[in-house]
Amino acid sequence: LSQTYANAEAQLRWHEGELVRQQAEWQEATLVAEWTQAVLQSMTAGLLIATEDGTIQETNVAAELLLEQDHDELQGSALWEISDDERWAQAVATAGGGEAVRLTIQMAANTLMCDVTPLPELDTAEGSAGGLIVILQDITAEIEGRRTHLEAMGTMADDLRTPMTTIVSYTDLLLGESVGVLGDEQRRYLMRIKAGAERMIEMTDDLTRIATGDEHLASPQPQQLDLSRLIESTAAISFDRFEDRGLTLDLELPETLPSIEADPDYLRRVISSLLSNAYFASSVGGKVAVQAAQSSGLSFDGIGTELNGDGFVVVSVTDSGGGLSAEASDRIFDRTRPSQTPSGLGESGAGLALVKTLVEAHGGRLCVESTIGVGTTFRFVLPVSEQGWLPGADPLDEERSKVTST
């Protein structure tokens, strides 16, 4: 009996010690959980945590404020129901499939940048379980600031258009020799003044269009074109300007290039903008090369399309501007890029973004390749006929919808 009693006392003391240890661990776990909950609730970014089937299990105060719904309304509701935008439902479905998604969307009165991310599966007593986490960031102020910036750009563009138009009008008057006979040298310089002023007017039109959100350029009026001749005529306007700066403009255009269906005005603007970029990017005495060729079975997977075969033409404009830094490469098509153009680029982000829009509106693709210390090549691919496009819906309609949604 004494031995049994001693054993019982020893077990009791062990259980009492184990109980104290477990209580300490529980208190520590509770403290960490409360601390984590306090951190989540104090976040300025909204947070939603949902189960694998999309049922919302946890929210923080910021999410409730941004979505203008209280905790009880969100708790237990379906994640895809917090917005009627089909892009949101698609993002939730994509994240449910294991891929993280980021999108900008209007919810309630706020413009939100949403990161929808799948949670890793955790092993529990009931089996493995995963879920979804959504982080909501309010970028309404940034969007408004950007809109104000674009409106200011539009106002400046309108102010610039009047004096540029006046310059063109008086240049035409002088070229018409109504106020005196011109010599060959005088006429040559006046032609360059007029070309420069007209280029400025095109740029102000682009700025106005971007500032007002007018995307009519995404609806080209295609017709049969001889691409080689169009490139030649567009480049001819720039020859004198390139020569004045000591730049060599080299055209490599085959005589047998197939005709394409494109809007001549828009395609001329694409080539003119790329030539202008190469002109300003290249150093004095450098070389700018323009090449065009049929696709000849090349694959274009690297520039965002699976199209291949002989139904396409490829046009490239290569400068000698020393190449682009990683930062500049990431911001080539940034419409809000400041007026200070990075080294290696000659055009503004607005101008190059317009080039990309115009190429894609024709069912084509645009890519950029750059080598530090050498130069940069802008290359675009255009289909020569409907047979060159992917089967299915009209590719122009698809591209227009992409441009409009962007």
TORDO-252997 format. One record per atom (N, C-alpha, C, O, CB): x, y, z. Coordinates in steps of 0.2 Angstrom, whole numbers, plus 2048, in hexadecimal, padded with zeros to 3 digits. Glycine has a CB too. Layout:
XYZ...
// end
This chain:
8047FA80080080080080480680080380B7FD7FB80080680A80680480E80C80481180D7FE8128137FB81480B80A8138087FA8178097F381180B7EF8138107EB8198027F180B8097EF80680B7EA8058127EB8048167E78008077EB8048147F280381B7F48098207F18078257EE80281C7FB80F81E7F28158227EF8148227E88168287E581B81E7F281381D7E481281D7DD80D8227DB80D8267D68118177DA8078227DF8018277DD80382E7DE8028327DA7FB8257E180782F7E48098367E580E8387E080E83E7DD80D8367EC8138347DD8178367D88148387D281583C7CE81C8307D780F8337D080B8357CA80783B7CA80683F7C580682F7C880483D7D08018437D18058497D080384E7CD7FD8437D880B8487D381084E7D381284F7CB8128557C981684D7D78138497C881484A7C180F84D7BD8108527B98168437BE80984B7BE80384E7BB8028557BC8008597B87FC84A7BC8038577C380385E7C58088627C18068687BE80485F7CC80E8607C08138637BD8118647B58138697B281A8607BD80F85E7B280D85E7AB8078637AA8078667A580B8577A98038637AF7FD8687AE80086F7AE7FD8737AA7F88677B48048717B38078777B380B8797AC80A87F7AA80C8787B980E8747AA8128757A380D87679D80E87B79981686F7A280887279D8038737987FF87A7987FE87D7937FE86D7987FE87C79F7FA8827A07FF88879D7FC88D79A7F98837A780588779F80A88D79C80A88D79580A89279281188B79F80A88779180A88678A80488978780488D78280B87F7887FE88878A7F888A7887F78927897F58957847F288778C7FA89478E7FA89B78F7FE89F78A7FC8A47877FC89D79680489C78980889F78480589E77D8068A377980F89B78380289977B7FF8987757F989D7747F88A076F7FC8917737F589E77A7F08A377A7F28AA7797EF8AE7757EC8A27807F88AB77C7FB8B277C7FD8B37747FC8B97728018B37808008AE7718028AF76A7FC8B07667FC8B47618068A97687F78AC7677F18AD7637ED8B47647EB8B775F7EC8A77657ED8B676A7EA8BD76B7EE8C27687EC8C77657E98BE7737F58C17687FA8C67667F98C675E7F98CC75B8018C57677F88C075B7F88C07547F18C37527F18C674D7F88B87517EC8C17557E58C47547E58CC7547E28CF7507E08C17597E98CE7597E98D675A7ED8D97547EB8DE7527ED8D77617F28D57527F68D874C7F28D87467F18DD7437FC8D474B7EE8D37457EA8D273F7E48D873F7E38DB73A7E68CB73E7E18D97457DC8DE7467DF8E57457DB8E97437D88DD74C7E58E67477E88ED7467EB8EE73F7ED8F473E7ED8ED74B7EB8E973B7ED8EA7347E98EF7307E38EF7317EE8E47307EC8F472C7E98F87287E68F57227E28F771F7ED8FE7267EA8EF7207E78EB71A7E28E771C7E28E47227ED8E87177DD8E67187D78E171A7DA8DA7197DE8D87157D18E37157D78D671D7D98CF71D7D38CA71E7CE8CB7227DE8CD7237D28C57197CD8C07197D08BA7197D58B87157C88C17137CE8B571D7D08AE71D7CA8AA71C7C58AA7207D48AC7247CB8A57177C58A17157C889A7157CE8987147C38A370E7C38957167C488E7157C688C70E7C58907097BF88A7187C788670D7C98847067C38847017C48856FB7CB87C7067BD8847047B78847007B588C6FF7B088D6FC7B18807037B98917027B78987017B389B7067B08A07057B48986FA7B289770C7AD89A7117B289F7157B789C7187AA8957157B08A57167B48AA71A7B38A87227AE8A77257B18B17197B98A77257BA8A572C7BC8AA7307BA8AB7367BE89F72D7C08AF72E7C38B47327C48BB72E7C58BA7287CA8B27357C38C07317C48C772E7C78CB7337C78CA7397BD8CA72B7CA8D17317CC8D67357C88DC7347C48DD7307D38D77347C98E17397C58E77387C68EB7327C18EE72F7C78EC73E7CC8EB72F7CE8EF7297CA8EC7237C78F071F7D58EF7277C98E57237C58E271D7BE8E471E7BA8E57197C68DB71E7BB8E47247B48E67257B38ED7237AE8EF7207B28E572D7B88F27257B78F97237B78FA71B7B38FD7187BC8FD7267BC8F67187BD8F77117B78F470D7B58F77087C38F370F7B48EE70F7AF8EB70C7A88EE70E7A38EC70B7AF8E470D7A88F27137A28F571679D8F07187978F071779F8FA7117A08EB71B79C8E571E79E8E47257A48E472679C8DF71A79A8E272A79C8E073079E8D973179E8D572C7978E27367A18D77377A48D173879F8CB7377A08C67347A78D073F7998CC7397948C77397918C67327908C073078D8C973D7918CB72E78F8CA7277958C67237938C271E78E8D172379B8C87247A08C47217A18BD7237A38B971F7A78C87217A18BC7297A28B572C79E8B072A7978B172A7A28B67347A08AB72779C8A572479A8A671D7978A271A7978A472979B8AC71A7998AE71379E8AB70E7A38A97107978B571279C8AA7087A08A87037A58AD7007A38B36FF79C8A56FD7AB8AC7007B08B16FE7AF8B46F77AF8BA6F67B78AE6FE7AC8B06F27AB8B36EC7A58B76EB7A48BB6E67AA8AD6E77A18B86F179B8BC6F179C8C36F37978C76F37968B86F57A28C56F57A38CC6F87A48D16F27A48D76F37A98CC6FC7A48CE6EB7A48D36E67A08CF6E07A08C96DF7AB8D46E479D8D36DC7998D16D679E8D16D079C8CE6CB7938D56D57A48D46D07A88D46CB7AA8CD6C97AD8C96CD7AE8D86CC7A98CB6C37AB8C46C17B38C26C27B58BD6C27A98C26BA7B78C86C17BE8C76C27C08C56C97C58C16CA7C28CE6C17BC8C76CE7BD8C56D57BB8BD6D67BF8BA6D97B88C96DA7B68BB6D37B48B46D37B98B06D07BB8AA6D27AD8B26D07BC8B26CA7C18AF6C77C88AE6CB7CB8A96CB7C38B26C07C98B46CF7CF8B46D37CF8AF6D87D48AC6DA7D08BB6D57C98AF6DC7C88AA6E17C88A36DF7CB89F6E27C18AB6E47C68A16D97C689B6D67CD8996D47D08936D57C289A6D07D189E6D27D889D6D07DC89B6D67E08976D67DB8A36CC7DB89F6DC7DF89E6E27DD8976E57E18946E87DD8A46E77D68956E47D488F6E77D88896E37D88846E67CD88E6E67DA88B6DD7DE8866D97E58856DB7E98826D87DD8876D27E788A6E07EE88A6E27F388F6DF7F988F6E07F18836E07F08946DC7F48996D97F28A06DC7EC8A26DC7F389A6D17F78A46DE7F68AB6E17F48AF6DB7F68AF6D67FC8AD6E57EF8B46DD7EC8B96D87EC8C06DB7EB8C16E17E58B76D67EE8C56D77ED8CC6D97E98CF6D47EA8CF6CE7F58CF6DA7E48D36D77E08D76D27DE8DE6D67DE8DE6DC7DA8D36D07DD8E36D27DA8E96D47D38E96D27D18E86CD7DE8EF6D17CE8EB6D77C78EA6D67C48EF6DB7C68F16E07C58E36D87BE8F26D97BA8F66DC7B58F26E17B18EE6DF7B58FB6D87B68F36E77B18F06EC7AE8F56F17B28F96F47B58EA6F07A88F56F17A48FB6F57A69016F27A69026EC7A68FA6FD7A99066F67AB90D6F47B290D6F37B59136F17A89126F87B69086F37BD9086F37C09046ED7BD8FF6EB7C09056FA7C69066EB7CA9036E67CF8FF6EA7D39016ED7CD9076E17CF8F86E97D38F46ED7D78F06E97D68ED6E47CE8EF6F27DE8EF6EB7E28EA6E87E28E46ED7E38E46F37EA8ED6E87E08DE6EA7DE8D86ED7E48D36EB7E58D16E67D78D66EC7E68D06F17EB8CA6F07E78C46F37E68C46F97F28CB6F37E68BF6EE7E28B96F07E78B36F07EA8B26EA7DC8B86EC7E98B06F57EE8AB6F67EC8A56F97E88A56FE7F48AE6FA7ED89F6F67EC8996FA7F08987007F68996FF7EC8936F57ED8957057F189370B7F388C70A7F08887087ED8947117F988B70D7FC88470D7F887F7117F588171680388470F7F787970F7F38747127F78727197FD8717197F286E70E7F387271E7F58707257F28697277ED8687267F487672A7F786572A7F485F72D7F18607337F48627387FA85A72D7EB85E7347E785E73A7E485773C7E58527397E186373A7E18577427DF8507447D984E7407D884873F7DC85174B7D685273C7D18507387D38507307CF84F72C7CB8557387DA85072F7DC8507297E08567277E085B72B7D784E7247E28577207E585D71E7DF86271C7DA86071A7E985B7187E186871D7DC86E71C7E08747197E687571C7D88707227DE8777147E187D7117DC8837127D78837167E287C70A7DD88870E7D888E70E7DB8937097DF8927057D88907157D889970A7DA89F7067DA8A570A7D78A570F7D48A07007DF8A97097E08AF70C7E08B57077E38B57027E78AF7107DC8BA7097DB8C07057DE8C67097DC8C870E7D48C17037E28CA7057E58D07087E28D67047E38D66FE7EC8D07097DF8DB7077DC8E07037DF8E77057E08E970B7D48E17057E18EB7007E58F17017E18F66FE7E08F66F87EC8F16FF7DF8FC7017DC9016FE7E09066FA7E59096FD7D89057047DF9066F47E490A6F07DF9106EC7E19126E77E79066EA7DA9116EF7D59176ED7D991D6EC7D99216E77CF9186F17DD91F6F17E19266F17E69266EB7E792B6E87E49276F87E99206EB7EE9206E57EB9206DE7EE9236DA7F29196E67E591D6DD7E291D6D77DF9246D67E09276D07DC9186D77DD9286DB7DB92F6DA7E19336D87E09386D47D79316E07E69326DC7EC9366DA7EF9356D37F19396D07F29346DF7EE92E6D17F092D6CA7EC9306C57EE9336C07F19256C97E59306C77E09336C27E193B6C27E193E6BD7D99326C57E393E6C87E59456C87EB9476C47EB94C6C07E69486CF7F09426C47F69436C07F49436B97F79476B57FB93E6C27F093E6B77EF93D6B07EB9436AD7EB9456A87EB9376AF7E69466B17E294C6AF7E79526AE7E69566AA7DD94D6B57EC9526B37F19586B27F59576AB7F695C6A87F69586B87F69506AA7FA94F6A37F595169E7F89546997FC9486A37EF94F69E7EA9516997EA9596987E995B6927E494E69A7EA95C69D7E996469D7EF96769A7EF96B6957E89676A47F596469C7FB9666997FC9656917FE96968D80196369C7F995F68F7F995D6887F49626847F696467F7F69566877EF9636877EA9686847ED96F6837ED97267E7E49696887F19716887F59786887FA9786827FB97D67F7F897968E7FD97268180397167C80097167580497367180796B67E7FA96E6747F896D66E7F797366A7F89746647F196966E7F497966D7F397F6697FA9826667FA9846607F098466E7FF98366A80598666780898166280B98365D80A98766D80897A66380A97665E80697665780997665280A96F6608009776587FC9786527FD97E64E7FD97F6487F49786547FF98465280198A64F80798964C80898C64680198F65580C98664E81298564B81198164481498363F81798165080D97C64480C97863E80997D63980B97D63380897264080498163B80098563680598A63380598B62D7FB98963A80998E63780E99263481398F63081699262B81199763A81598963281A98562E81798462781B98462281C97F63281198262780E98062180D98761C80E98661680797D62280C98C62080C99361C81299461981399761380A99862181899361D81F99461A82099061482399260F82499461F81E98961582098461081C98660A81E98460481E97D61381698960A81298A6058159906018139925FB80B98C60781A99360381E99960081999F5FF81A9A35FA8219975FA8149A060380F9A56028129AC6058109B16048099A46058189AB60981B9B160C8229B26098269B560C81A9B16138249AE60482B9AE60282D9A85FF82B9A260282F9B16078329A85FB8359A25F883A99F5FD83E9A26008389A35F183A9985FD83E9956028449915FE84398F5F883A98F60684A99160184F98D5FE84F98660084B9846058569906008529825FD85297A5FF85497960685097560A8579765FB85997D60985B97C61085597E61585497B61A86197F61185298461384D98761784798261784498161C84B98E61584597F61184097B61184197461583D97261883E97960A84797261584996C61884896D62084596962385096A61784A97362284A97462A84297562C84097363184E97A62C83F97862783897962983497262982F97162D83497E62483696E62583296762583496462B83096062E83596361F83A96462E83C96163483896463A83696163F84396263583796B63A83396E63F82C96C63F82996B64483397663E82996B63982296963882296263B81D96063F82096A63182695D63982695663B82795664382395264682C95263882B95A64682C95A64D82595D65182395A65683195E64F82296264E81C96565181696065081295F65581A96B64D81695C64A81195764A81295164E80D94F65181095564281895064F81994A65481794C65B81494865F82194865481895365D81695566480E95566480C95466981995C66580B95765F80495765F80194F6607FC94E66480195965880494A65D80394365E8049426657FF93E66880793F65980994466880A94266F80594567480394267881194467180394B6727FE94F6767F794B6767F494B67A7FD9566757F69496707F094566F7F093E6737EB93C6767EF9436677F693B6737F69356777F693667E7F29336827FD9326767F993C6817F893E6887F193F6897EE93D68F7FC9446897ED9436857E69446867E293E6867DE93D68B7E39496817E39396827DF9336817E092F6887DC92C68A7E192F67B7E792F68A7E892B6907E592E6967E292B69A7F092A6917E59356977E393869C7DB93869D7D89376A27E494069C7D89376977D09376977CE9306977C892F6977CD93B6917D392B6967D09246967CD9226907CA91D68F7CC92269C7CE92668A7CC9246847D091F6807D692067F7CB92B67F7CD91967F7D091467C7CE9126757CE90C6737D090D6817CC9176717CA91666A7D09136667CE9106617C891D6677D69146687DB9116647DB90A6647DF9076607E29146677D79076697D79006697D28FD6647D18F76647D58FE6707CF9016607CB8FF65B7CD9016547CA9056517C490265C7D28FE6517D58FF64B7D18FE6457CC8FA6467DC8FC64A7D290163F7CE9006397D38FD6347D69006317CB9076367D38F66347D88F36307D78F36297D18F36277D98EC6337DC8F36257DC8F261E7E38EF61C7E78EF6207DB8F961B7E38ED6167E98E96137EE8EE6127EE8F460F7E78E660C7F48EC6157FA8F16158008ED6138018E76147FB8F461C8048F160F80B8EF60E8108F26138118F761480E8F16078118ED6188158EF61E81C8F261C81E8F76208168EA62381F8F06188268F26168258FA6138298FE6168298EE6108208FB60F82090260D81D90761282090C61381A90260781990461781790861D81D90A62181E91062381190562182190562282790762682C90B62382F91062682B90062882D90B61C83190F61882F91661983291B61A83290D61182891761882591E61782692161E82792761F81E91E61582591D62482592062A82C92262C82D92762F82291B62F83191D62A83891F62C83B92462883F92862A83C91862B83892662283B92B61D83A93262183E93662083792B61783593362583493962883993A62D83B94062F82D93962C83C93563084193563584893563384D93763784093063A84993462C85093362A85493A62B85A93962E85093262385294062A85594662B85794763285C94963485294C62885294563685394763E85994264085D94464484D94564185993C63E85E93764086593963D86A93964185C93063D86593C63786B93E63486E94463887494463986A94062D86A94863A86C94E63E87094C64487495064786695363F86D94764787094564D87694064C87993D65186B94265287893E64687D93964587B93264687F92E64788393B64987493164687292A64787192764086E92A63B86C92A64B87292063F87191D63986B91963A86A91563F87791863886691A63586091663586091163086091262A85A91B63486090B63286190562D85B90162D8588FF6328679016308589016278528FD6268538F66228578F661D84D9016218518F16258528EA62284B8E86208488E46258568E56268488E961A8418E76198418E36138438E560D83D8EE61883E8DD61383E8D960D8398DB6088348DE60A83C8D260F83A8DA6028358DC5FD82F8D75FD82A8D95FA8388DC5F68308D15FF82A8CC5FF8268CC6058238C760682D8C65FD8278D160A8238D061081B8D060F8198D460B8258D66158188CB6118108CB61080D8D161380F8D461880E8C46138078D26108038D86127FF8D66187FE8D061A7FE8DA60D7FE8DB61C7FA8DA6237F48DE6237F38E361F7FF8DC6297EF8DC6277E98E06287EA8E462F7EB8E26347E38DC6297EB8EB62E7EC8EF6347E98F66327E88F862C7F38F06367E88FA6377E79016367ED9056357F29056397E390463D7EE90862F7F490C62D7F69116327FC9126337F390E6267F19156347F391B6397F691863F7FB91B6427ED91F63A7F39136427F59116487FB90D64880090E64C7F090C64B7FC90964280390664180890A64080E90964280290063C80791063C80C91563B80E91864281491A64380991A63680991964680B91C64D80F91765181391965580491E65180E91165081290C65481990C65281E90D65680F90565381A90C64B82190D64882491364A82A91464C82190C64182091964982391F64B82592065282A92365481E92564982191D65782391E65E82991965F82D91C66381D91B66282A91465C83090F65D83691365B83B91265D82F90865B83591665583B91965283D91F65684392165783991C64B83892365983992965D83D92666384292966683392C65F83B92166683E91E66C84591C66B84A91E66F83A91866F84691966584D91766385191D66285791D66484D91365D84F92265F85292965E85592C66485B92E66584E92D65A85092D66985293066F85692C67485A92E67884C93267385692567385992067786192067586591F67985691A67786292066E86891F66B86D92566C86B92A66C86891D66487392366D87892866E87A92B66787992766287F92667287D93166787F93466188492F65D88992D66088393B66288392F65788792A65388592365388991F65088E92B65588092165687E91A65787A91865187991B64C87A91A65D87791265187390F64C86C90D64E86C90A65487790964986790E64A86190B64C85F90764685F90964085B91164C85D90064785B8FC6428548FA6428518F86488608F56438518FA63D84A8F863C8498F263784C8F26328458FE6398478EC63A8468E663683F8E363683B8E463B84B8E163983D8E06308378DD6308388D762C83C8D66278328E262C8348D162E8358CB62B82F8C762C82B8C863183B8C762D82E8C26288288BD62982A8B862F8308B76308268B96238268B66328278B263882B8AB63782F8A963B8218B063C82A8A863182E8A262F82E89D63483489A6358358A562D82989B63782889663C82B89764382B89364782C89063982C89D64482F89F64B82989F6508248A064E8328A664B82B89D65682689D65B8278A365F82C8A66618278976608218A66628218AC66581F8AB66D81C8B066F81D8B16628208A567081E8A46768218A967B81E8AB68082089D6798278AC67A82A8B067E8278B767F8298BB6838318B167C8238B967B81F8BF67B8188BF67C8148C367A8218C36758168BA67F80F8B968280A8B667D8048B767E80D8C068480C8B36788078AF67480A8A96718108A86718068B466E8068A467080889E66D80889D6668098986638048986708068A36628068A365B80C8A16588128A465A8038AA65980C89D65381289C64F81189A64880B89A64681789765281689A64481489863D81689E63881A8A263A80D89663C81489E6328158A362D8108A862C8118AC62881789F62680B8A86308068AD6308078B46338028B76357FF8AA63280D8B563480F8BB6388158BF6368198BC6328108BA6408158C663781B8CA63581E8CC63C81A8CE6408198CF6308248CD63C8288CF64282B8D564082F8D563B82D8C964582A8DB64482E8E16438328E364982F8E264F8298E76418388E564983C8E664E8408ED64D8428EF6488418E16508408F16538448F76528498F76588488F665E83F8FD65384F8F76568558F665B8598FD65B85B90065685A8F165885A8FF66185E9056628659046658678FE66685A90A66786990966687090866887090C66F87591067087590A66386B90C67386B91067986E90D67F86E91068486491167A87290867E8759056848719006898738FE68E87890A68886B8FF6878678FA68A8638FD69086490369286B8F468D85F8F969385B8FB69985D8F869F85E8F269F8538FA69785C8FC6A585D8F96AB8578F46AD8528F56AA85E8FE6B18588F06B28528EC6B584C8F16B78468EF6B58548E86BA84D8F66BA8488FB6BC8448FE6B683E8FE6B684B9006C08489006B18459036AB8418FE6A783C8FF6A484B9066A78448F76A78408F26A38398F16A68358EF6A38448EC6A38398F16AD8338F06B082E8F66AF8288F56B08348EF6B88308FB6AD82B9016AC82B9046A582990A6A482E9076B182C9006A082C90269982590569782590A69482E8FC69582090169981990369781590669D80F90669C8168FC6958199096A281590C6A78139136A58179186A381A90D6AD80C9146A480991A6A280A9206A780A9266A58029196A180C91E6AD80C9246B28149256B38159296B88099226B88189226AF81F9246B082192B6B081E92E6AB8249206AB82592E6B48269356B482A9376AE82C9336AA82B9376BA82993D6AC82C9406A683493F6A583693E6A082B9476A583793E6AB83E93C6AA83F9356A883E9306AC84293D6B18419346A284292E69F84892A6A184D92D6A084192E6978479246A384D9206A585291F69F85191F69984B9196A785991E6A185E91D69C85D91769885B91269B86591D6A085D91869285C91268D85591268A85490E68585D90C69185191768C84A91768984A91F68684D92368984591668E84691F68184592667E83E92967E83D92F67F84792667783992467F83292667F82F92668683292368A82E92167B82A92968782792968E82392268E82291F68A82292F68E82192169581D91B69681791B69281491669081C91A69D81492169280D92268E80E92068780991D68480B92968F81392268481492167D81591A67B81291767781A92567A81991667F81A90F67E81490B68081390667D82190D68281190D68580B90A68780590A68280290568080790D68E80590F67E80191067880390B6737FF90866F80191767680990B67280C90666C80A8FF66E8078FC66981490766C80A8FD6748088F66768018F56757FF8F067380A8F567E7FD8FA6777F68FA6767F48F966F7F08F566D7F29006797F78FD66A7F68FD6637F78F66607F48F465C7F99036607FD8F46627FF8ED65F7FB8E86617F98E465D8078EB6617F98E76687F48E266A7ED8E36677EA8DE6677F48E26727EB8E96667E58EA6637E48E765C7DF8E66597E38F26637EA8E66597EA8E36527EB8DC6537EC8D864D7F08E664E7EA8D96597EB8D26597F38D065A7F48CA6597E88CE6547F78D465B7FE8D365B8018D36627FD8D36678028D86578088D266380B8D26698118D66688148D766380D8CB66B8138D966E8198DE66E81E8DB67481B8DA6798178E566F8248DB6738298D967882F8DE6788308E167382B8D26778338DE67D8398E267D83F8DD67F83E8D96848388E86838448DE67C84B8DB67E8508E067E8518E467A84C8D56788548DF6848598E56858608E16878608DC68B8578EA68A8658E468586C8E26878708E868A8718EC6868708DE6818728E76908758ED69387C8EE69087F8E968E8778EB69B87D8F468E8838F668B8828F66838878F867F8898F268D87D8F368187C8F36798768F76778768FC67487B8EB6778708F567886A8F86768638F46788648EF67B86A8FA66F85E8F76758578F46778548F26708548F666B8538F867B8508ED67084C8EB66A8458EB66C8438E767084E8E56678408EE6688398EE6698378EA6638388EC65D8358F56698348E46648328E065F82A8DE65F8288DC6658368D965F8278DF65A81F8DD65A81E8D86548218D964F81B8E365A8198D46568168CF65180F8D164F80B8D26538178C865480E8D16488078D26468058CC6418098CA63D8078D96427FE8CA6427FC8C563D7FB8C86367F98CE6357F58C26407FC8C46317FB8C662A7F48C56287F28C76238008C36267F08C162B7E98BF6297E68BC62F7E98BA6347EA8BA6237DF8BB62E7DB8B86337DE8B16357DD8AE63B7D48B86327E08AD6307E38A66317E88A66367EA8A16397E58A362B7EC8AC6377F18AC63C7EF8AD6437F38AC6477F68B263A7E98AE6447E78AF64B7E58A964E7E38A464B7E18B464B7E48A86557E28A26587DB8A16567D78A66567E38A36607D889B6567D18996547CD89C65A7CF89C6607D08926537C789D6597C289F65E7BF8A665D7BE8A86577C589F6657BF8AA6627BC8B06627C08B565E7C68B465D7BB8B36697BD8BA65B7C18C06577C68C265C7C58C56617BC8C56557CD8C265A7D28C465E7D28CB65F7D48CE6657D98C265B7D08CF65B7CF8D765C7CA8D86617CC8DC6667CD8DA6557C58D56627C08D66677C38D466E7C28D76737B98D26667C78CE66E7CA8CC6747CF8D16767D08D367C7CE8C56737D38D46727D88D96747D58DF6767D78E367A7DD8DA66E7D08E16727CC8E86747CA8E767C7CA8EC6807C68E96707C78E167D7C48E06847CA8E06897C98E368F7C18D96857D08DE6877D68DE68C7D88E568D7D98E76937DC8DA6897D88E96887DA8F06887D58F468C7D78F86907DB8F36817CF8F368B7CA8F768E7CA8F56967C98FA69A7C38F568C7CA8EF6987CA8ED69F7D18F06A27D08F16A87CA8E56A07D68F069E7DC8F36A17DB8FA6A37E08FD6A57E28F269D
// end
